[in-house]
């Protein structure tokens, strides 16, 4: 388990560029150690939320790092989208829009 002293406060940019940058190397080191203990790792299962700063911002940073370091390995992602009926923060939807637009740019 990896813990930090603060969260991303439902902010994509904070999860990707600020808080995420501080902890991503620790996470990659832990992943590297676990992968080294496997005889033949086939890929990664990623469970995350598209809402909030950690789920959207930090997880997208982790996906970038995993792709850079383990490019040929499979990355199977299980994602949860925030629902406006349940969410306490209205701006979670904006994190999803930003994340999707970065992953699938809109062609005009």
The first five atom37 places (N, CA, C, CB, O) and aatype in JSON, in Angstrom:
{
  "aatype": [20, 20, 20, 20, 20, 20, 20, 20, 20, 20, 20, 20, 20, 20, 20, 20, 20, 20, 20, 20, 20, 20, 20, 20, 20, 20, 20, 20, 20, 20, 20, 20, 20, 20, 20, 20, 20, 20, 20, 20, 20, 20, 20, 20, 20, 20, 20, 20, 20, 20, 20, 20, 20, 20, 20, 20, 20, 20, 20, 20, 20, 20, 20, 20, 20, 20, 20, 20, 20, 20, 20, 20, 20, 20, 20, 20, 20, 20, 20, 20, 20, 20, 20, 20, 20, 20, 20, 20, 20, 20, 20, 20, 20, 20, 20, 20, 20, 20, 20, 20, 20, 20, 20, 20, 20, 20, 20, 20],
  "atom_mask": [
    [1, 1, 1, 1, 1],
    [1, 1, 1, 1, 1],
    [1, 1, 1, 1, 1],
    [1, 1, 1, 1, 1],
    [1, 1, 1, 1, 1],
    [1, 1, 1, 1, 1],
    [1, 1, 1, 1, 1],
    [1, 1, 1, 1, 1],
    [1, 1, 1, 1, 1],
    [1, 1, 1, 1, 1],
    [1, 1, 1, 1, 1],
    [1, 1, 1, 1, 1],
    [1, 1, 1, 1, 1],
    [1, 1, 1, 1, 1],
    [1, 1, 1, 1, 1],
    [1, 1, 1, 1, 1],
    [1, 1, 1, 1, 1],
    [1, 1, 1, 1, 1],
    [1, 1, 1, 1, 1],
    [1, 1, 1, 1, 1],
    [1, 1, 1, 1, 1],
    [1, 1, 1, 1, 1],
    [1, 1, 1, 1, 1],
    [1, 1, 1, 1, 1],
    [1, 1, 1, 1, 1],
    [1, 1, 1, 1, 1],
    [1, 1, 1, 1, 1],
    [1, 1, 1, 1, 1],
    [1, 1, 1, 1, 1],
    [1, 1, 1, 1, 1],
    [1, 1, 1, 1, 1],
    [1, 1, 1, 1, 1],
    [1, 1, 1, 1, 1],
    [1, 1, 1, 1, 1],
    [1, 1, 1, 1, 1],
    [1, 1, 1, 1, 1],
    [1, 1, 1, 1, 1],
    [1, 1, 1, 1, 1],
    [1, 1, 1, 1, 1],
    [1, 1, 1, 1, 1],
    [1, 1, 1, 1, 1],
    [1, 1, 1, 1, 1],
    [1, 1, 1, 1, 1],
    [1, 1, 1, 1, 1],
    [1, 1, 1, 1, 1],
    [1, 1, 1, 1, 1],
    [1, 1, 1, 1, 1],
    [1, 1, 1, 1, 1],
    [1, 1, 1, 1, 1],
    [1, 1, 1, 1, 1],
    [1, 1, 1, 1, 1],
    [1, 1, 1, 1, 1],
    [1, 1, 1, 1, 1],
    [1, 1, 1, 1, 1],
    [1, 1, 1, 1, 1],
    [1, 1, 1, 1, 1],
    [1, 1, 1, 1, 1],
    [1, 1, 1, 1, 1],
    [1, 1, 1, 1, 1],
    [1, 1, 1, 1, 1],
    [1, 1, 1, 1, 1],
    [1, 1, 1, 1, 1],
    [1, 1, 1, 1, 1],
    [1, 1, 1, 1, 1],
    [1, 1, 1, 1, 1],
    [1, 1, 1, 1, 1],
    [1, 1, 1, 1, 1],
    [1, 1, 1, 1, 1],
    [1, 1, 1, 1, 1],
    [1, 1, 1, 1, 1],
    [1, 1, 1, 1, 1],
    [1, 1, 1, 1, 1],
    [1, 1, 1, 1, 1],
    [1, 1, 1, 1, 1],
    [1, 1, 1, 1, 1],
    [1, 1, 1, 1, 1],
    [1, 1, 1, 1, 1],
    [1, 1, 1, 1, 1],
    [1, 1, 1, 1, 1],
    [1, 1, 1, 1, 1],
    [1, 1, 1, 1, 1],
    [1, 1, 1, 1, 1],
    [1, 1, 1, 1, 1],
    [1, 1, 1, 1, 1],
    [1, 1, 1, 1, 1],
    [1, 1, 1, 1, 1],
    [1, 1, 1, 1, 1],
    [1, 1, 1, 1, 1],
    [1, 1, 1, 1, 1],
    [1, 1, 1, 1, 1],
    [1, 1, 1, 1, 1],
    [1, 1, 1, 1, 1],
    [1, 1, 1, 1, 1],
    [1, 1, 1, 1, 1],
    [1, 1, 1, 1, 1],
    [1, 1, 1, 1, 1],
    [1, 1, 1, 1, 1],
    [1, 1, 1, 1, 1],
    [1, 1, 1, 1, 1],
    [1, 1, 1, 1, 1],
    [1, 1, 1, 1, 1],
    [1, 1, 1, 1, 1],
    [1, 1, 1, 1, 1],
    [1, 1, 1, 1, 1],
    [1, 1, 1, 1, 1],
    [1, 1, 1, 1, 1],
    [1, 1, 1, 1, 1],
    [1, 1, 1, 1, 1]
  ],
  "atom_positions": [
    [[0.84, -1.17, 0.0], [0.0, 0.0, 0.0], [0.89, 1.24, 0.0], [-0.96, -0.01, 1.22], [1.93, 1.29, 0.67]],
    [[0.47, 2.22, -0.75], [1.2, 3.47, -0.84], [0.3, 4.58, -0.32], [1.67, 3.77, -2.3], [-0.85, 4.71, -0.75]],
    [[0.8, 5.36, 0.6], [0.0, 6.45, 1.15], [0.75, 7.77, 0.99], [-0.34, 6.19, 2.64], [1.98, 7.8, 0.88]],
    [[-0.01, 8.83, 0.99], [0.58, 10.16, 0.89], [0.04, 11.05, 1.99], [0.31, 10.78, -0.48], [-0.85, 10.66, 2.74]],
    [[0.58, 12.23, 2.07], [0.15, 13.14, 3.13], [-1.04, 13.99, 2.73], [1.29, 14.02, 3.52], [-1.65, 14.63, 3.59]],
    [[-1.39, 14.02, 1.44], [-2.54, 14.81, 0.99], [-3.16, 14.17, -0.24], [-2.12, 16.26, 0.7], [-2.54, 13.32, -0.9]],
    [[-4.39, 14.58, -0.56], [-5.05, 14.06, -1.75], [-5.06, 15.13, -2.83], [-6.49, 13.58, -1.42], [-4.52, 16.22, -2.64]],
    [[-5.68, 14.82, -3.94], [-5.7, 15.75, -5.07], [-6.9, 16.68, -5.04], [-5.69, 14.97, -6.37], [-7.07, 17.48, -5.96]],
    [[-7.73, 16.59, -4.03], [-8.84, 17.52, -3.81], [-9.78, 17.64, -5.01], [-8.31, 18.89, -3.46], [-10.21, 18.73, -5.37]],
    [[-10.1, 16.5, -5.63], [-11.03, 16.46, -6.77], [-10.57, 17.33, -7.93], [-12.4, 16.91, -6.33], [-11.4, 17.84, -8.69]],
    [[-9.27, 17.51, -8.09], [-8.74, 18.39, -9.11], [-7.79, 17.6, -10.02], [-8.01, 19.61, -8.48], [-6.76, 17.1, -9.56]],
    [[-8.15, 17.49, -11.31], [-7.34, 16.73, -12.27], [-5.9, 17.24, -12.31], [-7.97, 16.79, -13.67], [-4.96, 16.46, -12.18]],
    [[-5.74, 18.55, -12.49], [-4.39, 19.12, -12.62], [-3.55, 18.88, -11.37], [-4.49, 20.63, -12.9], [-2.35, 18.61, -11.47]],
    [[-4.17, 18.96, -10.23], [-3.46, 18.7, -8.97], [-3.02, 17.24, -8.88], [-4.35, 19.07, -7.76], [-1.91, 16.95, -8.44]],
    [[-3.9, 16.33, -9.31], [-3.56, 14.91, -9.28], [-2.51, 14.53, -10.3], [-4.78, 14.1, -9.5], [-1.74, 13.6, -10.07]],
    [[-2.48, 15.22, -11.43], [-1.55, 14.87, -12.5], [-0.22, 15.62, -12.37], [-2.17, 15.18, -13.85], [0.84, 15.02, -12.54]],
    [[-0.27, 16.9, -12.08], [0.94, 17.73, -12.14], [1.57, 18.07, -10.8], [0.62, 18.98, -12.84], [2.78, 18.29, -10.74]],
    [[0.8, 18.11, -9.73], [1.35, 18.57, -8.45], [1.56, 17.4, -7.49], [0.42, 19.6, -7.81], [2.69, 16.94, -7.3]],
    [[0.49, 16.93, -6.89], [0.58, 15.83, -5.91], [1.05, 14.56, -6.61], [-0.79, 15.6, -5.22], [1.84, 13.8, -6.05]],
    [[0.57, 14.32, -7.82], [0.94, 13.12, -8.55], [2.43, 13.03, -8.85], [0.18, 13.05, -9.83], [3.02, 11.96, -8.74]],
    [[3.03, 14.15, -9.22], [4.47, 14.17, -9.53], [5.31, 13.81, -8.31], [4.88, 15.55, -10.05], [6.41, 13.26, -8.45]],
    [[4.79, 14.11, -7.12], [5.54, 13.82, -5.9], [5.55, 12.33, -5.56], [4.97, 14.6, -4.74], [6.5, 11.85, -4.94]],
    [[4.52, 11.6, -5.94], [4.38, 10.22, -5.49], [4.51, 9.2, -6.63], [3.05, 10.03, -4.8], [4.6, 8.0, -6.37]],
    [[4.52, 9.64, -7.88], [4.52, 8.69, -8.99], [5.79, 7.84, -9.03], [4.36, 9.44, -10.31], [5.72, 6.66, -9.39]],
    [[6.93, 8.4, -8.67], [8.16, 7.62, -8.68], [8.15, 6.52, -7.62], [9.37, 8.52, -8.48], [8.65, 5.42, -7.85]],
    [[7.58, 6.82, -6.46], [7.44, 5.8, -5.4], [6.55, 4.67, -5.9], [6.86, 6.43, -4.1], [6.86, 3.5, -5.7]],
    [[5.45, 5.03, -6.54], [4.52, 4.02, -7.07], [5.19, 3.17, -8.14], [3.27, 4.69, -7.65], [5.05, 1.95, -8.15]],
    [[5.93, 3.81, -9.04], [6.61, 3.06, -10.1], [7.68, 2.14, -9.51], [7.23, 4.02, -11.11], [7.87, 1.03, -10.02]],
    [[8.36, 2.57, -8.47], [9.35, 1.7, -7.81], [8.67, 0.46, -7.23], [10.09, 2.46, -6.7], [9.19, -0.65, -7.37]],
    [[7.52, 0.65, -6.59], [6.79, -0.49, -6.02], [6.3, -1.43, -7.12], [5.59, 0.0, -5.17], [6.38, -2.65, -6.98]],
    [[5.81, -0.87, -8.21], [5.35, -1.69, -9.33], [6.52, -2.46, -9.93], [4.67, -0.81, -10.42], [6.38, -3.63, -10.26]],
    [[7.66, -1.81, -10.07], [8.86, -2.44, -10.61], [9.29, -3.62, -9.73], [10.0, -1.42, -10.73], [9.65, -4.67, -10.25]],
    [[9.25, -3.44, -8.42], [9.62, -4.52, -7.49], [8.67, -5.7, -7.66], [9.59, -4.01, -6.02], [9.11, -6.85, -7.73]],
    [[7.37, -5.42, -7.72], [6.39, -6.51, -7.89], [6.56, -7.2, -9.25], [4.96, -5.96, -7.76], [6.46, -8.42, -9.33]],
    [[6.82, -6.43, -10.3], [7.0, -7.01, -11.63], [8.27, -7.86, -11.67], [7.07, -5.91, -12.7], [8.3, -8.89, -12.35]],
    [[9.31, -7.44, -10.97], [10.56, -8.21, -10.94], [10.39, -9.55, -10.24], [11.65, -7.41, -10.26], [11.13, -10.49, -10.52]],
    [[9.43, -9.65, -9.32], [9.18, -10.91, -8.62], [8.38, -11.9, -9.48], [8.44, -10.65, -7.33], [8.26, -13.07, -9.12]],
    [[7.84, -11.45, -10.59], [7.08, -12.32, -11.48], [8.02, -12.93, -12.51], [5.93, -11.54, -12.19], [8.95, -12.28, -12.97]],
    [[7.77, -14.2, -12.86], [8.59, -14.85, -13.87], [8.37, -14.24, -15.25], [8.31, -16.34, -13.91], [9.31, -13.99, -16.0]],
    [[7.11, -14.02, -15.58], [6.77, -13.49, -16.9], [5.5, -12.64, -16.8], [6.59, -14.64, -17.94], [4.42, -13.11, -17.15]],
    [[5.62, -11.41, -16.34], [4.41, -10.58, -16.2], [3.76, -10.34, -17.56], [4.74, -9.23, -15.52], [4.43, -10.0, -18.53]],
    [[2.45, -10.52, -17.61], [1.71, -10.36, -18.86], [1.13, -8.97, -19.04], [0.6, -11.38, -18.94], [0.94, -8.52, -20.17]],
    [[0.85, -8.28, -17.93], [0.26, -6.95, -18.04], [-0.22, -6.45, -16.7], [-0.88, -6.97, -19.02], [0.17, -6.94, -15.64]],
    [[-1.08, -5.45, -16.77], [-1.55, -4.77, -15.57], [-3.06, -4.64, -15.59], [-0.9, -3.4, -15.43], [-3.66, -4.4, -16.64]],
    [[-3.68, -4.8, -14.43], [-5.11, -4.51, -14.25], [-5.19, -3.22, -13.45], [-5.86, -5.69, -13.52], [-4.64, -3.12, -12.36]],
    [[-5.88, -2.25, -14.0], [-5.99, -0.95, -13.35], [-7.45, -0.69, -13.03], [-5.41, 0.18, -14.24], [-8.3, -0.72, -13.92]],
    [[-7.73, -0.43, -11.78], [-9.08, -0.07, -11.33], [-9.02, 1.38, -10.87], [-9.59, -1.02, -10.17], [-8.24, 1.73, -9.99]],
    [[-9.86, 2.22, -11.49], [-9.83, 3.63, -11.11], [-11.14, 4.31, -11.41], [-8.71, 4.34, -11.83], [-11.99, 3.8, -12.13]],
    [[-11.28, 5.48, -10.82], [-12.45, 6.32, -11.06], [-12.03, 7.47, -11.97], [-13.04, 6.86, -9.72], [-10.91, 7.96, -11.87]],
    [[-12.92, 7.89, -12.86], [-12.63, 9.05, -13.7], [-12.97, 10.34, -12.99], [-13.4, 8.96, -15.01], [-12.69, 11.42, -13.51]],
    [[-13.56, 10.26, -11.82], [-13.89, 11.45, -11.05], [-12.79, 11.75, -10.05], [-15.23, 11.29, -10.34], [-12.04, 10.86, -9.67]],
    [[-12.71, 12.97, -9.63], [-11.73, 13.37, -8.63], [-10.36, 13.56, -9.23], [-11.66, 12.35, -7.54], [-10.14, 13.31, -10.41]],
    [[-9.44, 14.01, -8.41], [-8.1, 14.29, -8.88], [-7.2, 13.08, -8.89], [-7.48, 15.35, -8.05], [-6.35, 12.94, -9.77]],
    [[-7.37, 12.19, -7.92], [-6.54, 10.99, -7.87], [-6.94, 10.02, -8.96], [-6.63, 10.33, -6.5], [-6.08, 9.48, -9.66]],
    [[-8.24, 9.79, -9.11], [-8.71, 8.85, -10.12], [-8.47, 9.31, -11.53], [-10.17, 8.6, -9.92], [-8.11, 8.51, -12.4]],
    [[-8.66, 10.59, -11.79], [-8.48, 11.08, -13.15], [-7.05, 11.55, -13.4], [-9.46, 12.22, -13.43], [-6.41, 11.08, -14.34]],
    [[-6.55, 12.45, -12.58], [-5.24, 13.05, -12.81], [-4.08, 12.12, -12.53], [-5.09, 14.26, -11.99], [-3.24, 11.89, -13.4]],
    [[-4.03, 11.58, -11.32], [-2.9, 10.72, -10.96], [-2.92, 9.42, -11.75], [-2.92, 10.43, -9.47], [-1.88, 8.94, -12.18]],
    [[-4.1, 8.84, -11.93], [-4.18, 7.58, -12.66], [-3.75, 7.75, -14.11], [-5.6, 7.01, -12.6], [-3.12, 6.85, -14.67]],
    [[-4.07, 8.88, -14.74], [-3.61, 9.09, -16.12], [-2.09, 9.27, -16.16], [-4.31, 10.33, -16.74], [-1.45, 8.83, -17.11]],
    [[-1.52, 9.9, -15.14], [-0.06, 10.0, -15.05], [0.56, 8.62, -14.9], [0.34, 10.9, -13.86], [1.57, 8.32, -15.53]],
    [[-0.04, 7.77, -14.06], [0.46, 6.4, -13.89], [0.37, 5.61, -15.19], [-0.33, 5.67, -12.79], [1.27, 4.85, -15.53]],
    [[-0.73, 5.8, -15.93], [-0.88, 5.1, -17.21], [0.21, 5.54, -18.19], [-2.28, 5.36, -17.81], [0.74, 4.72, -18.94]],
    [[0.53, 6.83, -18.2], [1.61, 7.32, -19.06], [2.93, 6.66, -18.7], [1.74, 8.85, -18.95], [3.68, 6.22, -19.57]],
    [[3.22, 6.59, -17.41], [4.48, 5.99, -16.95], [4.52, 4.49, -17.23], [4.67, 6.25, -15.45], [5.55, 3.96, -17.64]],
    [[3.38, 3.8, -17.01], [3.34, 2.37, -17.31], [3.56, 2.12, -18.79], [1.99, 1.76, -16.87], [4.27, 1.19, -19.17]],
    [[2.96, 2.95, -19.64], [3.13, 2.8, -21.08], [4.57, 3.06, -21.5], [2.19, 3.74, -21.83], [5.09, 2.38, -22.38]],
    [[5.21, 4.04, -20.87], [6.6, 4.35, -21.2], [7.55, 3.23, -20.76], [7.02, 5.67, -20.55], [8.48, 2.89, -21.49]],
    [[7.31, 2.67, -19.59], [8.23, 1.68, -19.05], [7.9, 0.25, -19.47], [8.23, 1.76, -17.55], [8.8, -0.57, -19.66]],
    [[6.62, -0.06, -19.62], [6.18, -1.41, -19.98], [5.32, -1.34, -21.24], [5.38, -2.07, -18.81], [4.19, -1.83, -21.25]],
    [[5.83, -0.74, -22.28], [5.07, -0.46, -23.49], [4.34, -1.64, -24.1], [5.96, 0.11, -24.51], [3.18, -1.5, -24.51]],
    [[4.97, -2.79, -24.17], [4.37, -3.96, -24.83], [3.41, -4.74, -23.93], [5.46, -4.88, -25.3], [2.67, -5.59, -24.41]],
    [[3.42, -4.47, -22.65], [2.55, -5.2, -21.73], [1.11, -4.71, -21.83], [3.06, -5.06, -20.28], [0.86, -3.53, -22.08]],
    [[0.18, -5.62, -21.63], [-1.24, -5.29, -21.67], [-1.61, -4.46, -20.46], [-2.09, -6.57, -21.73], [-1.16, -4.72, -19.35]],
    [[-2.45, -3.46, -20.69], [-2.98, -2.64, -19.61], [-4.5, -2.67, -19.73], [-2.42, -1.15, -19.66], [-5.07, -2.01, -20.59]],
    [[-5.14, -3.42, -18.85], [-6.59, -3.56, -18.86], [-7.16, -2.67, -17.77], [-7.03, -5.04, -18.66], [-6.85, -2.84, -16.59]],
    [[-7.99, -1.72, -18.19], [-8.46, -0.69, -17.26], [-9.95, -0.85, -17.0], [-8.17, 0.7, -17.81], [-10.75, -0.97, -17.93]],
    [[-10.31, -0.85, -15.72], [-11.71, -0.87, -15.3], [-12.0, 0.5, -14.71], [-12.0, -2.03, -14.25], [-11.46, 0.86, -13.67]],
    [[-12.85, 1.26, -15.38], [-13.09, 2.66, -14.99], [-14.5, 2.87, -14.49], [-12.81, 3.58, -16.16], [-15.45, 2.25, -14.97]],
    [[-14.62, 3.75, -13.53], [-15.92, 4.14, -12.97], [-16.13, 5.61, -13.27], [-15.99, 3.86, -11.42], [-15.27, 6.44, -12.97]],
    [[-17.27, 5.92, -13.88], [-17.61, 7.31, -14.18], [-18.45, 7.87, -13.04], [-18.37, 7.42, -15.53], [-19.28, 7.16, -12.48]],
    [[-18.25, 9.13, -12.68], [-19.07, 9.72, -11.61], [-20.5, 9.95, -12.08], [-18.46, 11.04, -11.13], [-20.74, 10.28, -13.24]],
    [[-21.44, 9.77, -11.19], [-22.86, 10.01, -11.5], [-23.31, 11.28, -10.79], [-23.74, 8.79, -11.07], [-23.04, 11.44, -9.6]],
    [[-23.98, 12.18, -11.49], [-24.42, 13.42, -10.85], [-25.41, 13.19, -9.72], [-25.04, 14.34, -11.88], [-25.55, 14.05, -8.84]],
    [[-26.11, 12.05, -9.71], [-27.07, 11.76, -8.65], [-26.36, 11.4, -7.34], [-27.99, 10.62, -9.07], [-26.94, 11.56, -6.26]],
    [[-25.14, 10.92, -7.42], [-24.42, 10.45, -6.25], [-23.3, 11.4, -5.82], [-23.85, 9.07, -6.51], [-23.02, 11.54, -4.63]],
    [[-22.67, 12.03, -6.78], [-21.5, 12.85, -6.52], [-21.81, 14.05, -5.62], [-20.91, 13.33, -7.81], [-22.85, 14.69, -5.75]],
    [[-20.88, 14.33, -4.71], [-21.03, 15.49, -3.83], [-20.37, 16.73, -4.43], [-20.43, 15.2, -2.46], [-20.64, 17.85, -3.99]],
    [[-19.52, 16.55, -5.41], [-18.82, 17.68, -6.03], [-19.26, 17.8, -7.49], [-17.28, 17.5, -5.94], [-19.08, 16.88, -8.28]],
    [[-19.83, 18.92, -7.83], [-20.32, 19.12, -9.19], [-19.21, 19.15, -10.23], [-21.11, 20.4, -9.27], [-19.45, 18.81, -11.39]],
    [[-18.02, 19.54, -9.85], [-16.95, 19.67, -10.83], [-16.26, 18.35, -11.15], [-15.94, 20.65, -10.34], [-15.3, 18.35, -11.92]],
    [[-16.71, 17.24, -10.59], [-16.15, 15.94, -10.98], [-16.39, 15.67, -12.45], [-16.75, 14.82, -10.13], [-15.56, 15.04, -13.11]],
    [[-17.51, 16.14, -12.96], [-17.81, 15.94, -14.38], [-16.75, 16.62, -15.24], [-19.22, 16.5, -14.72], [-16.4, 16.1, -16.3]],
    [[-16.24, 17.77, -14.8], [-15.21, 18.47, -15.57], [-13.92, 17.65, -15.64], [-14.92, 19.84, -14.96], [-13.25, 17.66, -16.67]],
    [[-13.59, 16.94, -14.57], [-12.4, 16.08, -14.59], [-12.56, 14.98, -15.63], [-12.16, 15.46, -13.2], [-11.61, 14.64, -16.33]],
    [[-13.77, 14.44, -15.75], [-14.03, 13.4, -16.75], [-13.9, 13.98, -18.15], [-15.44, 12.79, -16.55], [-13.3, 13.36, -19.02]],
    [[-14.45, 15.16, -18.37], [-14.38, 15.8, -19.7], [-12.93, 16.08, -20.07], [-15.2, 17.11, -19.72], [-12.52, 15.83, -21.21]],
    [[-12.15, 16.59, -19.13], [-10.73, 16.85, -19.4], [-10.0, 15.56, -19.71], [-10.06, 17.56, -18.2], [-9.24, 15.49, -20.68]],
    [[-10.23, 14.53, -18.92], [-9.55, 13.25, -19.11], [-9.9, 12.64, -20.46], [-9.91, 12.29, -18.0], [-9.01, 12.19, -21.18]],
    [[-11.17, 12.62, -20.8], [-11.58, 12.02, -22.07], [-11.04, 12.83, -23.24], [-13.11, 11.92, -22.15], [-10.65, 12.25, -24.25]],
    [[-11.02, 14.15, -23.13], [-10.5, 14.96, -24.23], [-9.0, 14.78, -24.4], [-10.82, 16.44, -23.99], [-8.49, 14.95, -25.51]],
    [[-8.28, 14.44, -23.34], [-6.85, 14.17, -23.46], [-6.6, 12.8, -24.08], [-6.18, 14.26, -22.1], [-5.66, 12.63, -24.86]],
    [[-7.43, 11.84, -23.73], [-7.26, 10.48, -24.25], [-7.78, 10.37, -25.68], [-7.98, 9.47, -23.35], [-7.15, 9.74, -26.53]],
    [[-8.93, 10.99, -25.94], [-9.56, 10.96, -27.26], [-9.78, 12.39, -27.74], [-10.91, 10.17, -27.22], [-10.88, 12.92, -27.59]],
    [[-8.75, 13.03, -28.32], [-8.9, 14.42, -28.74], [-10.03, 14.58, -29.76], [-7.59, 14.94, -29.34], [-10.23, 13.73, -30.62]],
    [[-10.74, 15.68, -29.64], [-11.85, 15.97, -30.55], [-11.28, 16.52, -31.85], [-12.85, 16.98, -29.91], [-10.52, 17.49, -31.85]],
    [[-11.65, 15.9, -32.95], [-11.21, 16.35, -34.28], [-12.22, 17.33, -34.85], [-11.04, 15.14, -35.23], [-13.42, 17.03, -34.9]],
    [[-11.77, 18.49, -35.27], [-12.68, 19.49, -35.85], [-12.4, 19.64, -37.33], [-12.54, 20.85, -35.14], [-13.06, 20.43, -38.0]]
  ]
}
